Amino acid sequence: MRYLVWICLLYSTQALAQEPLTLDRCYELATKNYPLIKQRELINKSGAYSVENAAKGYLPQLSFSGQATYQSDVVHFPLPGVPQLSKDQYKVQAEISQTLYDGGSIRYQNELSKAATATQEQQLEVNLYAVKDRVSQLFFGILLSEEQLRQNDLRRTDIESGIHKMQGAVDNGTALRSSADELKAELLNVEQTGTQLTATKNGYMQMLALFINQPVTTLVKPAAINIPTDIKRPELSLYARQQQTYEIQEKQLKSNYLPKISAFVQGGYGRPTYNIVDNSFGVFGMGGLRLSWSLNSLYTLHNNKQTLRINRQDLDVQKETFLFNTRLTLTQQQVNAQQYDDMISQDQQIIALRTSVKNAAVAQLENGVITSHDYISQVNAENQARQNLVLHEIQLLQIQYNSKNTSGN
């Protein structure tokens, strides 16, 4: 039974490793495994601490103080039996205060902490979004290499067929051995091209494997899509988060010049106590409400508001610039996509003509009408036409999905 479990686990692991990978799946895996993703947990922890610290402003505040003074004069009571106060006085006290009203200062500080965390998280999303472009380049690079290898195999088949026919003619004494050797040399060129394409493909696969943290076996060729025009990039959410931060900061300016009300309890030990006719050390205490109202922030209120207004305007300019550049890129991508689409139609016509010429060359070679060099030229011409078609098809797909990433859809 234990061996059966191990076999099932091994089979499941192998099946998972060999599962064909889609482009979206590669995006997902690359984002999860990219080292920068670790910042998300750090941002969340830091944000939680900041929010917790801001909320602690509602808790009772405890403070201690002490002083020892010597005064030039004290109050005198010209009454018999009333002791004279000492000029050296001492006091140690503790105070507990509870904020009752602070004009929203703590609340806005709490909101600012949350907004800062949200902004950092969105900035992380923007940084991670750039990973998609790198993954896309590797993904389509692999697809292109695979298609080029297939076309190279077709070219090999044609050359091998030519060698077979030419070798028969050489054996029959109707063709020179050099003609067969020329075809064999061209076959070696085909093998060399295959070696180069395989090395390129393997390099792309190894780099993509590093991004997604798993072996790359089979890729699913994505379907053609329409180029989107609406923009949903994560940068737009980042601008919105930053704008929200400025709005909270403006509200916080108001809380700076509003009155603050708190309840407090004081207790201490010293000389004199609150009984000013007693010159001995003793315990004293009091409690009540405290009102404080500082208007110093009014001096800078106007300038602070203007600074925030300028910051918001600057953010709007950044957003407009980003949208302009993004639309410009999308327009260029649309033009390129149309160009590739037109070239694909032309490639198909060229391939049909080149294939017809090559098929005729096969018979001509067999009948000794053309040389092996002429046959190789026709085979290479057809192969180049097919390679162009493959290249333009992959380029069209890539630019469609690049446009999808550019627009954020």
N, C-alpha and C positions, 0 to 999 in steps of 0.2 A: 504493500500500500504506500509506503514511504517513497519507493522508487517511482511509483505512478505519479505521486504529487510533484516530485522533482522534474519528471519528464513533462508534465503539464505546464509547470512554471517555465521551464526552458523553452518550450514551444511558444508559450505566450510572449516571452521576452523577444524571441526571434521574430515572431509575427509582428510585434509592435515596432521593432527596429526596421523591418522591411515594409512597413506601411507607407504607401505613396504619400509624398508631402505636397500639399497645395501651397500656393504663395501666401495665403492668409495664415495658414498654420505656421509657416516659417516666420512670418511677422510676429505671431503670438509667442512662439518659442524664443525668438531672438530678444524680444522685449523682456521676457521673464528671466532670461539668463544673462542679460547685459549687466556688467558690474554696477552701473549707475543706478539700477533699480533698488540697490540696498539703501540708497538715500531716502526712499519713501518711508521706511520704518523709522529712520532717524528723525525725519521731519515730523512724523506723527508723534513720536515721543517728546521731542522738543516742544511742539505745539501744545501737547497735553500739559506739560509742566508750566508753560506760560499762562495758559488759561486757568490752571489751578492756582497759580500765584496771584493772578488778578482777582479771582473770586475770594481769596483770603482777606481781601480788603474789607469784606463784610464781617469778619470775625472780630471779637473784642481785642483791642490793642492794649498791651501791657507795657508800661515804662517805669523805670526807676531813675531817681535823681537824688542828689545830695549836695549840700553846700555848707561851708563854714565861713562866716563873715565877721568883720569887726567894723562897727559903725562909729562915726564921729559923735553921734548923740543919740539919745533914746528918749522916749516919752517919760516925763516925770509927773507923778501924782502927788501934789503937796497935801497929802492926807495922812493922818497918823495910822500906822499899821499896814500901810500899803508898801510892799517892797519895791525897791528901785530895780529896773531891768538892767541886765548886763549888756555891755556894749559888744561883747563877743557872743555870737549867736550861732546855733548849729541846727541842721535839719536834714533828715533822711526820709524820703517818702516814695511811695509807689502809687501808680495811677492806672486804673482800668477804664478805657473809654470805648464806647460803642457808637459807630456812625449811624445816625438816623436819616440824614439827608446830605448828599454830597453833590447835588446838581447833575447826577448821572456820570460822574467822573469814573467810578469803578466799573460801571456797566460799559462805558465806551472803551475803557482799557481792555475789558474782557473781549469786546467785539473786535478790537484792533488785533489782539492776539490770535483770534480765530481767523481773521482776514489775512494776517501775515502767513499763517500756516497754509491756508487755502492757496495763497499766491505762490508760495514755495512749491507746493504740490503740483500746481499747474505749470510752473516753470520746469519742473522735472518732466512732466508730460511733453512739453515742447522739446526738451533735450532728447528724450527717448524717441520722439517722432522721427528725428533725423536718421535713426537706425534703419528705418524702412527703406530709405534710398539705397543704402549700402547692401541690404539684403536683396533688394530688387535687382541691382546690378549683377550680383553673383548668381541669382536664380535664373535670370534670362541669359547670362553668360553660359551657364550649364546647358540650357535648352538649345542655344545656338550651336554649341560644340557638338551636342548629340545629333542635331540635324545635319551639320556639316560632315560628321562621320558617316551618316547614312548615305549622303550623296557621294562621299568618297568611296564607299563600298560599291555603289552602282558604277562608278568610274572604274574600279578594280575589275568588276565583272566584264565590262566592255573590253578592257585591255587584255584580260585573260582569254576572252573569246577570240580577239584578234591574234593573240599568240598561238592559240590552238589552230586557227585556220592557216596562219603563216607557216607554222611548223610543218603542217601537212604539205604545203607547197614546197618548202625546203626539202623535205624528204622525197618528194616526187621530182626534185630537180628543176622546178619551174620558178623558184625564187632564191635569192641570195640569203645566206645565213645572217648577213649583217642586218637585213630587214627584220628578222626575228629577234636579233640582239637589241635592235632599237626599241622594239616593243617591250622586251624584258627590262631594259633600262628604265623605260617609262613606268613599268610596274613597280620598280624599286622607288621611283619618285612618289608613286601613289602610297606605298607603304610608309615612306618617310613623312608624307603629309598626315597620314593616319596617326603616326607616332606623335607628331607635334600637336594635333588636335586632341589626342587622348591625354597628353601631359597638361594641356590647357584646361581641359575638363576636370581632371583630377585636382588640379590646383584650386579651381573654383569650388569644387566639392569639399575640399579640406577646409577652406576658409569659411564656407557656409556652415560646415559641421561645427566649427568653433563658435559661430554665432548662436546656433540653436542647441548646442551641447548634446548632439546625438549624431550618429553616422547618417550620411546622405546616401540613399540608394536610388529610389525612383522618384522623379518629380512629375507632378500632374501639370500638363500644359494648360494654362488658364484660357477661358473662352474670351473672345473679343467683346469689348464693352464700348459704350458710347462715352465720349469725353464729357465729364460733368462741367457745368458752368458755375454752379453755386459754390461758395467758399465756406467751409466748416472747419478750418484749421484750428488746432489747439491754441495758437497764438491769440485768437480772438477772445477765447475764454480768459486767457492771461490778462489781456487788456481790461476786460470787464472786472476781474478781481482787483487789479490795481486801481481802477476807477472807484470801486467800492471802498477801498482803503482810504482814498482821499475824501470821500463823503463822510466816513466815520471821523476822520481827523477834523473836519470842519465842524461837526457836531460837538466834538470834544472841546473845541475852542470856547463854545458857549458855557460849558461846565466850569471852565477856569475862573469865570468872573461871577458865578452864582454863589450864594452864601452856603456855608457848611454848618450843619447842626449835629451835635453829638451829645450823648449822655455819658457822665463820668462819675467815678468814685475814687477818692483819694484817701490815703491813710499814711501816717508817718510817725516819726519819733524825733524829738528835738527840744530845744530851748530857745525861745519860749514856745508854748503851745498856743492854741487859739485863745486861751484865757490870758489876756495880756497883763493881768495883775498878778500872775503867778510866774515867778522867775526860775522855776525848777524844771528839770527835764521831765517830759511826759509824752503820752501818746495822743495823737489828734487825728481827726478825719472829717471828711465832708463829701457830699455828692450833689449832683445837679445836672443842669443842661448847659451846654456851651454853644455860643454862636460865634462863628468867625467868618469874616467877609473881606477878602482881599480884592481890591480893584486894580492891582498893578498890571494884570494882564490886559487891561483896556488900552494901555499905552501901545502895545504891539498887536492888538487885535486886527486892525485894518491891514497892516503889513502881512500878518500871517494868513489872512484870508486871500490877499492878492497873490501870495506865494503859492497857496493851494490852487487858486484859479489858473495860474501860469502852468503849474504842474499838470493839471487836467488838460489844458490846451496842448501842452507838449505831448501828452499821451495820445490825444486825438490825432495829432500830426503823425506820430509814429504808426498809429493804426491805419490812417489813410495811406501812408507811404507803403506799408506792408500790403494792403489790399491792392494798391496800384501795381506794385511789382509782381504780386501773385497773378493778377489778371493779365499782365504783360506776358508772364511765363506761360499761362494757359493758352493765350492767343498764339504764341509761337509754337506751342505743342500741337495745337489744332492745325496750324499750317503744315507742320512736319508730318502729322498723321495723314492729312490729305495727300501730301506728296508721296508718302510710302504707299498709300492705297492706289494711286495712279500708277506708280512704278510696278506694283504687283501685277496689275492688269497687263502692263507691257511685258513683264517678265514671262507671264504665261504664254503670250503670243510668241515671244522669242524662243521659248523652250519648244513649243510645237514645231517651229521652223527648224531649229537646230536638231531636234530629234529626227525629223524627216530626212535632213541632210546626212545625219550620222547613220541612219538605217540604210540609206542608199550607199554610203561609204563601205558598209559591211560587205555588201554584195560586190562592190567594185574591188575591194581588197582581195576577196576570195577569187575573183576572176583576173586579178593582176592588172586591173585598169589603173589603180592608184598605188602609191608606195605606202609603206608602213608609216612614214613621216606624215603623209597627208591624212592617213587614218587617225593618227594620234592628234593631229590638229583639230579634226572634227569632234573627236571624243572630248577633248579638253574644252572646246567651244561650248558643247552641250553641257558639260559639267559646270563650267563657269556660269552659264545661264541658270542652271538649277541652284547653284550656290547663291547667286544674286537673289533668286526668289526666296530661298530660305532666310537669307539675311534680312531682306525687306519685311518678310512676314514676322520675324521675331522682333525687329525694330518697331514695327507697327504695334505689336502687342505690348512691348515695353513702354512705348510712349503713351499708350492708352492707360496703363497702370501707373506710370509716372504722373500723368495728369490727375489720376484719382488721388494719389498721394499729395500732389500739389494743391488740390482743392480741399483735401481733408475729408473726402467722402469714403 
